[in-house]
Amino acid sequence: MTSLVVRKPYTDDELRKLYPPGLELRQVQVLMRHGERTPVSARFQNAGLSPWWPYCSIARQMRAAVLAPDAADADADADADAAGAAAGRRFDTLRWRRRLETFGDHDEPVLARGPDGRADNICDFGSLTDLGFRSTYQLGQRLRQLYVHRLGFLPATLTSTDFLYLRSTGVPRALESLHQTFSALYPPSARAPGPDGKLPTPTIITRVHSDETLYPNDGNCRRFAALSRAFAQRTADRWNGSSDMEYLQRLYGKWMPSGTKVAVDSRPRLSGIMDTVNATLAHGPETRLPKEFYDEKGREIMENICVEEWFAGYKESKEFRMLGIGGLLGDIVGRMVDSVEHQAAGATGRRKSENAPIRFGLSGCHDTTLAGVLASLGAYDTGRWPPFTSHMAIELFRESKTPPPPQEPAKTSWWSSLFGAAAPPATIGRRRITELSPAEKSKLDGYYVRIRYNDEPVTVPACKLPGNHLEGDESFCTLAAFKAVVDKFTPTNWKHQCRMNLDQPALPAEPEWAGH
């Protein structure tokens, strides 16, 4: 569960089964965990592990955009549409090298140095390493091979970015991983000038931390933080006195701080121990722990307990799903339904909205994102933590024989009747399926959703029911059934709901199982 073991490319027979001729691929949204990184904090220096890892060559090649005020009007090609920058201003690139400074033995400032004493290429805590840059680039190559070369779903040459949705959390390792994957999906040789004669510039969406839903945001959702603590405490109560935890104590106990035993809620927490073990396993011999840390049985026990601590809430609590990952899944379903509605608008000759429908989405996120999504859909059947560079492709299909859905006549208001402007049709993406009219529901007919996690299809429990899947393959869920599952835990006002129920019990009286 450290670095991803990549499966071999699909054979022709596998590809025909995964993408049957009766279905047309309409949209793909990929969620990807960042690549290999350093631990998020220094641990086990008493076991000989250096806190500073020399695996970040990017530290020698930093770039920054700097304004050149003395040539403010010299660049006629400057991007006049850039919000927040004066039109016509020219930016240069500052090249710089980064070194880290830390405390010396007497609190004096000293340069951080790796195990070999070098001060260059030193990684910050939680940094994407050279290996992480490489593995995420390789993911982009695999996506290009599948969606461009073998399926012909995406254009071979990028002349416009209107069909793309690129998003990342604000965490540098996630954003850098997105850069790497996109750069391999569309390398410079596969980008050509558009009608305006300029090379397409991709837009990457980010959010401020208080609005972030691309990972479970317990830092800005008080109720979700309370739920997370309750499930973590339940896990601690179950496992801290167990024979399995005693086994881990025998392995790791001598490296724990004085007076501290290995436990779910110890310091470091069991998940912190696992984080360091996995990060060291992914990298070289310069940053390895004593052999006890890599005991196979111990790692399996530790992983099972940590998966329960972090992700059982999604499986058992509707409120946990809603506040932890519901907003993200609501957005994903909304983009799928938006694609369907655009198809309906285009079929009747009506003018499409200013924003083109999303054909391909790529989001740089985290292990908690992927496991949270899978567990909330009842499709996280493994006790394995998502490895570095794991990814999930959520694919929308349309039956080839299905005609484009009918477009309802636009409703006009008294205001629009006076001025001759028709009101735009209301979208149905974020409205619950139980609120839709029969005509609105019919727009979803003939559409299917399929999830591939690390190139293997997964199945949502509700989609196994008769009428909820493509005949002969339960992994192809009808869009209506998939939306109905997600609707049940999509928040209507996430920030408000994060402040609700603060005086209520955190654990449900009975499990509210996911995926139904």
C-alpha positions, 0 to 999 in steps of 0.5 A: 500500500505504498507505491502503486503496482501498475497493472499491465495495459488492457488487452484488446479483449479486456478493452472490448469488455470494458468499453462495449460497442453498444456504449459511447463514452461521453465524459471522464472525471479522474480523481488522483492521489498525489505521488510519493512524498516525504512524511508529513512530520519528522518521526523516529530519529531515535531509530536512525531516520534522518528528518531531512530527505534528499529526494527533491531535485526541484529545489534546485530549479524553482521558478517564480513570476515577477513583475517587470514594472519598467516594461509595463506596456512593452508586451503587446501579447500580455494576457489582458484577461488576467483578473487582478493584473494590470492589462499589458503588464509583463512578467518575467521568471525568477529562477532560484534555488531553495535550501531549508534552514533549521535549528542547530544544537544551541538554537542557532540557524543551520542548513538542513542536511540529508543523511549524506550531509548535503544541503541541496535537494532537501525536501520539506515535510510532505513534499512530492519527491522525485519519485512522486514526480515520475510516477504521476507523469507516468499516470498521465502517459497511461491516461493518454494511451487509453483515452487518446490512442486506444479509445480515441475519446480525447483529441490527440492534439490540444487546440482548446482547453474548453472541454477540460476541468482541471482542479487541485487542492491547495496542497503543493504535492497535489498541485504538482502531481496534477501538473505532472499528469497533465503534462504527460496527457498533453505534452508540448508536442501534442499542443497546437495553436488554436484559432487565435494563433496562441497555444492553449493555456489550461486553467487549473481551479483551486479553492480557499481552504475554507471552501475546499471539498476536494478532501474531507475538510475537518478543519473548516467543518466543526460537525465533521471534526466531531464525527471524525473524533468519535469514530477515531475514539471508537477505533481506539477503544476497540483495538488499543487493548487487543492482542494485535496492538500488543504485537505492534508494541513488540515490534515498534515499542522500543522506538516510541517516546519514553512512557508511550505505548503504540496505540491508535491515539498514541503520539505518534498516532498509529496512522503516523507510524504507518505514514512514515513506514510507507514513505520510507518503503517508497524511497531509497536505502538512505531513509530506511527504518530498522527491519522491525518496521517492515514486518509483513504481519505488523504492517497488515494489522496497522493498515487494517486498524488505520483504515477503520479509524479513518474510513469506517464513518463513511460506510456507517454514517449518512451525516459523515458521508454528507459532510466529508465527501458529499459536496464533491460527489454532488459536483461530480454527478452535477457535471455528468447531468450537465453533459446530458443536458448540453446534449439535449440542448444541442439536439434541438438546435438551441444555443448552448450555454457560455460554458462548454460541457466538461468532457474530461476532468482531472483533480489532484487530491489525496488518499482520504479523497479516494477512500472517502468516495469509494467508502461513501458509495459502498464500493470500498471492500478492501482493507488496503490504504490507497497507494501513492498515485492511486486514481479513480476514473468516473466514466459516463456512457450513453447507449449508442441506440439512445437518442439525445434526450428531449429538451423541455420548452423554455419557460418564460417569465413576465419579465422576459416576455417584455424584453424578448429574452427567454429564461435559461432552463433550470439545471437538474444536476444538484436537484434530488432525483425525487424532485424531478418531473417524469420528463426531467427523469427521462433525460437520464435514460440510456446513460450509465456510470462506471468507476474504475479504481486503479484500472479495476472496475468497482460496483456500487451495491444499489447498482446490483438491483434489477433495472439499475445496471446494464444487462450483464454487467453490474459495474455499469450503473444507470445514471439515475440509480447512481444519482439517487445514491449520491443525492441521499448524502449531497449537502444542500448548504455545506457550511450551514450543515457543518454548524448543525447538530453540534450537541447531538451524538456523533455515532448513529444509533444503527449503521446507515450503510453506504451504497444504497 
